[in-house]
Protein backbone atom coordinates (compact mmCIF):
# COMPACT_ATOMS: atom_id res chain seq x y z
CA UNK A 1 0.00 0.00 0.00
CA UNK A 2 1.19 3.47 -0.84
CA UNK A 3 -0.31 6.75 0.32
CA UNK A 4 -0.34 9.71 -2.05
CA UNK A 5 -1.40 13.31 -1.56
CA UNK A 6 -3.14 13.73 -4.94
CA UNK A 7 -4.07 12.10 -8.24
CA UNK A 8 -1.18 13.98 -9.85
CA UNK A 9 1.21 12.49 -7.31
CA UNK A 10 -0.07 9.00 -8.24
CA UNK A 11 0.45 9.71 -11.95
CA UNK A 12 4.02 10.93 -11.38
CA UNK A 13 4.83 7.89 -9.22
CA UNK A 14 3.38 5.47 -11.77
CA UNK A 15 5.20 6.92 -14.76
CA UNK A 16 3.85 4.98 -17.74
CA UNK A 17 2.59 2.04 -15.67
CA UNK A 18 -1.11 1.47 -15.22
CA UNK A 19 -2.53 1.82 -11.72
CA UNK A 20 -4.04 -0.92 -9.62
CA UNK A 21 -6.97 -0.01 -7.41
CA UNK A 22 -6.93 3.33 -5.64
CA UNK A 23 -9.13 4.51 -2.80
CA UNK A 24 -9.17 7.63 -0.71
CA UNK A 25 -8.15 7.84 2.93
CA UNK A 26 -11.79 8.03 4.06
CA UNK A 27 -12.58 4.81 2.18
CA UNK A 28 -9.46 3.18 3.60
CA UNK A 29 -10.57 4.13 7.09
CA UNK A 30 -14.03 2.64 6.47
CA UNK A 31 -12.45 -0.56 5.17
CA UNK A 32 -10.08 -0.88 8.12
CA UNK A 33 -12.89 -0.32 10.59
CA UNK A 34 -15.19 -2.85 8.91
CA UNK A 35 -12.39 -5.41 8.53
CA UNK A 36 -11.04 -5.18 12.09
CA UNK A 37 -13.93 -3.92 14.24
CA UNK A 38 -14.66 -7.27 15.90
CA UNK A 39 -11.08 -8.47 16.41
CA UNK A 40 -10.92 -7.62 20.14
CA UNK A 41 -14.16 -9.40 20.96
CA UNK A 42 -13.64 -12.37 23.29
CA UNK A 43 -15.89 -14.38 20.95
CA UNK A 44 -13.89 -13.49 17.84
CA UNK A 45 -13.30 -16.10 15.19
CA UNK A 46 -11.55 -15.42 11.89
CA UNK A 47 -13.80 -14.30 9.07
CA UNK A 48 -14.21 -16.68 6.20
CA UNK A 49 -13.81 -15.64 2.58
CA UNK A 50 -17.52 -14.97 2.14
CA UNK A 51 -17.64 -12.66 5.16
CA UNK A 52 -14.61 -10.73 3.95
CA UNK A 53 -16.02 -10.46 0.42
CA UNK A 54 -19.29 -9.20 1.90
CA UNK A 55 -17.38 -6.41 3.67
CA UNK A 56 -15.77 -5.35 0.39
CA UNK A 57 -19.08 -5.54 -1.47
CA UNK A 58 -20.91 -3.55 1.24
CA UNK A 59 -18.30 -0.80 0.92
CA UNK A 60 -18.77 -0.87 -2.88
CA UNK A 61 -15.21 -2.11 -3.41
CA UNK A 62 -16.02 -4.28 -6.40
CA UNK A 63 -14.37 -5.41 -9.59
CA UNK A 64 -11.54 -7.81 -10.36
CA UNK A 65 -9.05 -6.22 -7.95
CA UNK A 66 -11.41 -6.63 -5.00
CA UNK A 67 -12.53 -10.19 -5.79
CA UNK A 68 -11.02 -12.46 -3.15
CA UNK A 69 -9.63 -15.80 -4.34
C-alpha positions as CSV (number, residue, x, y, z in Angstrom):
1,X,0.0,0.0,0.0
2,X,1.2,3.5,-0.8
3,X,-0.3,6.8,0.3
4,X,-0.3,9.7,-2.0
5,X,-1.4,13.3,-1.6
6,X,-3.1,13.7,-4.9
7,X,-4.1,12.1,-8.2
8,X,-1.2,14.0,-9.8
9,X,1.2,12.5,-7.3
10,X,-0.1,9.0,-8.2
11,X,0.4,9.7,-11.9
12,X,4.0,10.9,-11.4
13,X,4.8,7.9,-9.2
14,X,3.4,5.5,-11.8
15,X,5.2,6.9,-14.8
16,X,3.8,5.0,-17.7
17,X,2.6,2.0,-15.7
18,X,-1.1,1.5,-15.2
19,X,-2.5,1.8,-11.7
20,X,-4.0,-0.9,-9.6
21,X,-7.0,0.0,-7.4
22,X,-6.9,3.3,-5.6
23,X,-9.1,4.5,-2.8
24,X,-9.2,7.6,-0.7
25,X,-8.1,7.8,2.9
26,X,-11.8,8.0,4.1
27,X,-12.6,4.8,2.2
28,X,-9.5,3.2,3.6
29,X,-10.6,4.1,7.1
30,X,-14.0,2.6,6.5
31,X,-12.4,-0.6,5.2
32,X,-10.1,-0.9,8.1
33,X,-12.9,-0.3,10.6
34,X,-15.2,-2.8,8.9
35,X,-12.4,-5.4,8.5
36,X,-11.0,-5.2,12.1
37,X,-13.9,-3.9,14.2
38,X,-14.7,-7.3,15.9
39,X,-11.1,-8.5,16.4
40,X,-10.9,-7.6,20.1
41,X,-14.2,-9.4,21.0
42,X,-13.6,-12.4,23.3
43,X,-15.9,-14.4,21.0
44,X,-13.9,-13.5,17.8
45,X,-13.3,-16.1,15.2
46,X,-11.5,-15.4,11.9
47,X,-13.8,-14.3,9.1
48,X,-14.2,-16.7,6.2
49,X,-13.8,-15.6,2.6
50,X,-17.5,-15.0,2.1
51,X,-17.6,-12.7,5.2
52,X,-14.6,-10.7,4.0
53,X,-16.0,-10.5,0.4
54,X,-19.3,-9.2,1.9
55,X,-17.4,-6.4,3.7
56,X,-15.8,-5.3,0.4
57,X,-19.1,-5.5,-1.5
58,X,-20.9,-3.5,1.2
59,X,-18.3,-0.8,0.9
60,X,-18.8,-0.9,-2.9
61,X,-15.2,-2.1,-3.4
62,X,-16.0,-4.3,-6.4
63,X,-14.4,-5.4,-9.6
64,X,-11.5,-7.8,-10.4
65,X,-9.0,-6.2,-8.0
66,X,-11.4,-6.6,-5.0
67,X,-12.5,-10.2,-5.8
68,X,-11.0,-12.5,-3.1
69,X,-9.6,-15.8,-4.3
